[in-house]
Amino acid sequence: MSRNLSRIDIGVFVITLLMVGFGVVLVYSSSFAVASQKFGGADFFLARHCIRVVLALACFIVFINVDYHVWGKLSHGAFIVAIVLLLIVLVLPGHTSINGAKRWIPLGFMRFQASEFALMALIFLMAQKIDEHGEEIREWKKLSGHLVRIGLVCALIVVEPNFSTASIVGITGLVLLFIAGARFRQLGGVVLSLAPLAAAAMLAAPYRRHRLMGFLHFGQSKETIGYQAYQSIVGLGNGGLFGVGLGKGEEKFFFLPEPHTDFIFSIIGEEIGFLGLLMIFALFSLLIYRGARIAFRAPDKLGQILAFGFTFEIALYVLVHAAVNVGLVPTTGIPMPFLSYGGMSLLFTVSSMGILLNISSQCGARLPALHNKFSAGRVAPVKTGI
């Protein structure tokens, strides 16, 4: 395995480290005001974030060096553990909830978010099963098994409640099935049949209804339920083309709630401007392109689905986070990969990049026995290496 490490995708490696480093700067810049007033020190969030960066980079090195086929073999156990953790979250005492939501398992110095692990475990298991099923993925018997697993994870996350993360899990799962070869009419039928249930779940909670109404009537709600979105847009407007300078933004001074997590995009726009945002999007675009390239050149179907799954997950998180910050969708708590403060998001995002790099290191090492098992899905591996 070690001789293949020289073949890792340098672009993904460098972008990951750049994003993690820039995230440290942004977390401090966006959080020092809140930390100083509420937690007794400007570096409160920075210190905790740095610990999580160290843990994330350690996981990054481990995942780069461990053959990704190992995770396929462990996928069934990982999925069972994920379901158990999602159930544990729901039965924890009320004092562990934050703003009425039960999403975390306290671990002392950080909180473990079970839904982040569940998404990774689901991608592992789907990739393993798709590799085993091949063209049989189009059969309802095989397809329904995937749909049940996706639905179970989504249902448990919705109950937390965390509708936005459940939506990302569901969309990611369906996209992976489509890429694997499932027919559009099959998945389209599933989406149409579940749409009323999803709408009912979205409207069931009063806070989600209020956010939707605030989004639909933004002009009349900017002082109430639409306050966060309004202040986010104000921050982006303040930044203009070049920004006001790192650390000099005003929105983090208690105008914009959660500036270091859910609204880091607005802080970026205010402090380094529109050109800074273009730079960030350029890096994410390059990362997504390189991830898709690795998926197309992966040596087997397992590697393809894993690479597409983790790449698509990054893309979806970036798009939803940015859309929330510019008011294109109702306000919801979605972190920006690499850049937002949050231990589990950073840990699992960086770990997934390690898996992506391990896949890239094996792109030139096609095994004949595996080659005969490839399905005629929408994504066919090619013989060239990176």
C-alpha positions as a printed Julia matrix, in Angstrom:
386×3 Matrix{Float64}:
   0.0     0.0     0.0
   2.82    2.42    0.88
   4.21    2.41   -2.64
   0.89    3.77   -3.91
   0.87    6.77   -1.54
   3.1     8.71   -3.91
   0.17    8.58   -6.35
  -2.29   10.49   -4.17
  -4.05   13.44   -5.74
  -1.87   16.37   -4.7
  -4.63   18.85   -5.56
  -7.07   17.34   -3.03
  -4.29   17.06   -0.44
  -3.2    20.69   -0.75
  -6.74   22.12   -0.9
  -7.73   20.17    2.21
  -4.79   21.56    4.19
  -5.38   25.09    2.87
  -9.05   24.98    3.83
  -8.32   23.62    7.29
  -5.7    26.33    7.88
  -7.95   29.11    6.61
 -10.73   27.71    8.77
  -8.61   28.27   11.89
  -8.17   31.92   10.95
 -11.87   32.38   10.19
 -13.05   30.69   13.36
 -10.98   33.07   15.47
 -11.97   36.13   13.44
 -15.68   35.3    13.6
 -15.84   34.12   17.22
 -13.6    36.31   19.37
 -16.36   38.85   20.13
 -18.83   36.2    21.32
 -16.07   34.31   23.15
 -14.9    37.43   24.98
 -18.34   38.4    26.22
 -19.88   35.0    26.97
 -16.95   32.65   27.65
 -14.34   34.81   29.35
 -11.66   34.84   26.67
 -11.27   35.76   23.0
  -9.57   32.45   22.21
 -12.25   30.19   23.75
 -13.5    28.81   20.42
 -10.07   29.01   18.78
  -8.46   26.74   21.4
 -11.18   24.12   21.04
 -11.11   24.35   17.28
  -7.34   23.8    17.21
  -7.73   20.62   19.26
 -10.28   19.4    16.75
  -7.99   20.31   13.87
  -5.26   18.14   15.38
  -7.7    15.23   15.75
  -8.99   15.76   12.22
  -5.49   15.79   10.72
  -4.62   12.62   12.65
  -7.69   10.94   11.16
  -6.72   12.37    7.76
  -3.35   10.58    7.89
  -4.94    7.33    9.08
  -7.56    7.28    6.33
  -4.98    8.09    3.66
  -2.92    5.09    4.69
  -5.68    2.5     5.25
  -6.94    0.68    2.16
 -10.48    1.92    1.49
 -11.65   -1.67    0.95
 -11.35   -2.12    4.71
 -14.15    0.38    5.26
 -16.36   -1.52    2.86
 -15.84   -4.7     4.89
 -16.64   -2.83    8.11
 -19.62   -1.0     6.64
 -22.33   -3.27    8.07
 -21.01   -2.89   11.59
 -20.52    0.86   11.16
 -24.12    1.25    9.99
 -25.47   -0.67   12.98
 -23.38    1.49   15.32
 -24.7     4.61   13.57
 -28.32    3.54   14.1
 -27.64    2.76   17.76
 -26.03    6.18   18.24
 -28.98    7.92   16.6
 -31.3     6.09   19.02
 -29.07    6.94   22.01
 -29.25   10.62   21.08
 -33.03   10.51   21.31
 -33.14    8.92   24.77
 -30.5    11.11   26.41
 -31.81   13.35   29.22
 -33.17   16.75   28.29
 -30.19   18.69   29.64
 -28.09   17.38   26.75
 -30.29   19.14   24.19
 -29.4    22.51   22.65
 -32.19   24.88   21.61
 -34.63   21.99   21.97
 -32.71   19.67   19.62
 -31.12   16.36   20.63
 -28.32   15.9    18.12
 -25.21   15.4    20.21
 -23.62   12.93   22.62
 -21.47   14.84   25.14
 -17.83   13.67   25.24
 -16.42   16.23   27.67
 -14.21   18.46   25.51
 -16.49   18.09   22.46
 -19.9    16.84   21.38
 -20.3    13.86   19.08
 -22.93   14.48   16.38
 -24.35   11.09   15.5
 -25.92   12.26   12.23
 -22.49   13.1    10.75
 -21.24    9.59   11.5
 -24.51    8.12   10.2
 -24.05    9.82    6.82
 -20.52    8.45    6.5
 -21.63    4.96    7.56
 -24.51    5.07    5.08
 -22.15    5.97    2.23
 -19.84    3.11    3.27
 -22.68    0.58    3.29
 -24.28    1.79    0.07
 -20.93    1.62   -1.73
 -20.32   -1.91   -0.46
 -23.82   -3.11   -1.42
 -23.73   -1.43   -4.83
 -20.38   -3.08   -5.51
 -21.93   -6.46   -4.63
 -25.18   -5.98   -6.54
 -23.86   -4.67   -9.84
 -26.67   -4.42  -12.42
 -29.08   -5.99   -9.93
 -29.37   -2.54   -8.33
 -32.2    -1.92  -10.85
 -34.28   -4.72   -9.31
 -36.81   -3.51   -6.78
 -35.73   -6.13   -4.26
 -32.19   -4.75   -4.18
 -33.21   -1.12   -4.6
 -35.78   -1.29   -1.81
 -33.11   -2.4     0.66
 -31.12    0.77   -0.04
 -34.25    2.91    0.22
 -35.17    1.39    3.6
 -31.71    2.13    4.98
 -31.78    5.71    3.68
 -35.3     6.21    5.05
 -34.38    4.8     8.47
 -31.44    7.18    8.88
 -33.46   10.16    7.64
 -36.4     9.36    9.96
 -34.19    9.14   13.05
 -32.45   12.42   12.18
 -35.77   14.2    11.56
 -36.96   13.18   15.03
 -33.93   14.89   16.69
 -35.13   17.29   15.06
 -32.7    18.05   12.23
 -34.66   18.3     8.99
 -31.86   19.94    6.99
 -29.31   17.2     7.68
 -31.94   14.54    7.01
 -32.6    16.18    3.64
 -28.89   16.1     2.79
 -28.71   12.41    3.76
 -31.75   11.6     1.62
 -30.56   13.55   -1.42
 -27.06   12.05   -1.19
 -28.45    8.53   -0.96
 -30.77    8.94   -3.95
 -28.03   10.52   -6.09
 -25.71    7.6    -5.32
 -28.42    5.14   -6.37
 -28.92    7.02   -9.62
 -25.18    7.08  -10.32
 -25.01    3.35   -9.56
 -27.56    2.62  -12.28
 -31.0     2.83  -10.7
 -33.59    4.02  -13.23
 -34.79    7.6   -13.06
 -38.44    6.56  -13.11
 -37.86    4.3   -10.11
 -36.28    7.02   -8.03
 -38.7     9.63   -9.38
 -41.61    7.5    -8.24
 -40.09    7.18   -4.78
 -39.56   10.94   -4.53
 -43.11   11.74   -5.64
 -44.63    9.22   -3.24
 -42.61   10.55   -0.29
 -43.0    14.25   -1.11
 -46.26   14.69    0.9
 -44.68   12.94    3.89
 -41.59   15.15    3.67
 -43.75   18.28    3.43
 -45.76   17.18    6.46
 -42.57   16.55    8.44
 -41.22   19.96    7.45
 -44.39   21.74    8.57
 -44.95   19.67   11.7
 -42.56   21.66   13.87
 -43.62   25.25   14.67
 -40.06   26.61   14.3
 -39.81   25.21   10.76
 -43.16   26.74    9.83
 -41.99   30.1    11.2
 -38.75   29.91    9.22
 -40.67   29.09    6.06
 -43.05   31.99    6.62
 -40.1    34.27    7.34
 -38.5    33.19    4.08
 -41.69   33.71    2.05
 -42.34   37.11    3.64
 -38.76   38.25    4.08
 -39.48   41.97    3.78
 -41.97   41.9     6.64
 -39.98   39.58    8.94
 -36.46   40.99    8.92
 -36.84   42.16   12.52
 -38.25   38.85   13.74
 -37.95   35.38   12.23
 -36.02   36.64    9.2
 -33.49   38.55   11.3
 -30.59   36.13   10.73
 -30.97   36.09    6.96
 -31.31   39.86    6.87
 -28.15   40.45    8.93
 -26.28   37.92    6.8
 -27.13   39.86    3.65
 -26.16   43.11    5.37
 -22.77   41.61    6.17
 -22.25   40.53    2.57
 -23.2    44.01    1.42
 -20.76   45.62    3.85
 -17.92   43.58    2.38
 -18.34   44.83   -1.15
 -15.7    43.75   -3.64
 -12.59   43.59   -1.45
 -13.98   43.3     2.09
 -13.29   45.36    5.19
 -10.32   43.24    6.27
  -9.88   40.1     8.36
 -11.06   40.68   11.9
 -12.64   44.04   11.06
 -16.16   42.91   10.24
 -19.03   44.31   12.3
 -21.71   41.61   12.0
 -19.97   39.27   14.46
 -20.38   41.92   17.16
 -23.76   40.47   18.17
 -25.66   41.54   15.06
 -25.46   38.12   13.41
 -26.23   35.07   15.57
 -23.89   32.07   15.2
 -21.31   33.93   13.08
 -18.67   31.21   13.55
 -20.92   28.28   12.54
 -24.08   28.65   10.46
 -23.17   32.08    9.02
 -19.44   31.85    8.43
 -20.09   32.53    4.73
 -21.42   35.99    5.56
 -18.37   36.73    7.72
 -16.1    35.68    4.85
 -17.96   37.98    2.46
 -17.83   40.92    4.85
 -14.15   40.59    5.73
 -12.52   39.47    2.46
 -15.24   40.59    0.07
 -16.76   39.2    -3.1
 -13.34   38.41   -4.54
 -12.52   36.44   -1.4
 -15.72   34.46   -1.79
 -14.82   33.75   -5.41
 -11.47   32.42   -4.23
 -13.19   30.12   -1.72
 -15.64   28.89   -4.34
 -12.77   28.33   -6.78
 -11.03   26.09   -4.25
 -14.22   24.17   -3.54
 -14.89   23.83   -7.29
 -11.4    22.47   -7.86
 -11.83   20.07   -4.94
 -15.15   18.83   -6.33
 -13.66   18.47   -9.83
 -10.71   16.48   -8.5
 -13.05   14.32   -6.4
 -15.21   13.54   -9.44
 -12.06   12.78  -11.44
 -10.94   10.32   -8.78
 -14.37    8.68   -8.86
 -14.24    8.22  -12.65
 -10.79    6.66  -12.39
 -11.35    4.53   -9.31
 -10.27    0.89   -9.68
 -13.65   -0.59   -8.71
 -17.28    0.24   -8.07
 -16.71    0.49   -4.32
 -14.13    3.23   -4.85
 -16.32    5.01   -7.36
 -19.35    5.24   -5.08
 -17.27    6.25   -2.06
 -15.51    8.98   -4.05
 -18.74   10.29   -5.57
 -20.54   10.12   -2.24
 -17.98   12.15   -0.3
 -17.48   14.61   -3.15
 -21.2    15.17   -3.62
 -21.64   15.59    0.14
 -19.08   18.42    0.16
 -20.76   20.09   -2.83
 -24.21   19.86   -1.26
 -23.11   21.27    2.09
 -21.37   24.21    0.38
 -24.37   25.02   -1.82
 -26.92   24.81    1.01
 -24.79   26.84    3.42
 -24.21   29.56    0.81
 -27.89   29.57   -0.2
 -28.97   30.07    3.43
 -26.52   32.95    3.87
 -27.76   34.83    0.8
 -31.44   34.19    1.59
 -32.19   31.79   -1.27
 -33.57   29.11    1.06
 -35.09   29.24    4.57
 -32.62   29.6     7.44
 -31.21   26.31    8.68
 -28.14   25.17   10.57
 -25.76   23.78    7.94
 -22.0    24.25    8.46
 -19.57   25.25    5.71
 -17.15   22.33    5.21
 -13.67   22.97    6.68
 -14.44   26.59    7.58
 -17.21   26.54   10.19
 -16.57   25.91   13.88
 -17.75   22.43   14.75
 -15.84   19.35   15.79
 -17.75   16.54   14.13
 -18.27   18.36   10.85
 -14.54   19.07   10.55
 -13.53   15.59   11.72
 -15.71   13.68    9.26
 -15.1    16.07    6.36
 -11.32   15.79    6.66
 -11.58   12.03    7.2
 -13.62   11.67    4.01
 -10.9    13.54    2.14
  -8.4    11.01    3.5
 -10.5     8.19    2.04
 -10.7    10.07   -1.25
  -6.91   10.32   -1.35
  -6.52    6.62   -0.6
  -8.79    5.85   -3.54
  -6.71    8.17   -5.73
  -3.55    6.31   -4.72
  -5.0     3.1    -6.19
  -6.39    4.51   -9.41
  -3.66    2.81  -11.46
  -3.93   -0.51   -9.7
  -6.88   -2.25  -11.34
  -7.4    -5.84  -10.25
  -8.61   -8.21  -13.04
 -10.86  -10.15  -10.67
 -12.63   -6.96   -9.65
 -12.77   -5.69  -13.2
 -15.02   -8.6   -14.17
 -17.52   -7.59  -11.48
 -18.1    -4.04  -12.74
 -21.67   -3.22  -13.54
 -22.87   -1.3   -16.56
 -23.95    1.62  -14.41
 -23.74    5.29  -15.34
 -20.19    5.63  -14.08
 -17.7     3.29  -15.74
 -14.09    3.19  -14.56
 -11.33    3.9   -17.05
  -7.92    2.35  -17.36
  -5.74    5.4   -17.04
  -4.3     6.52  -13.72
  -4.28    9.94  -12.17
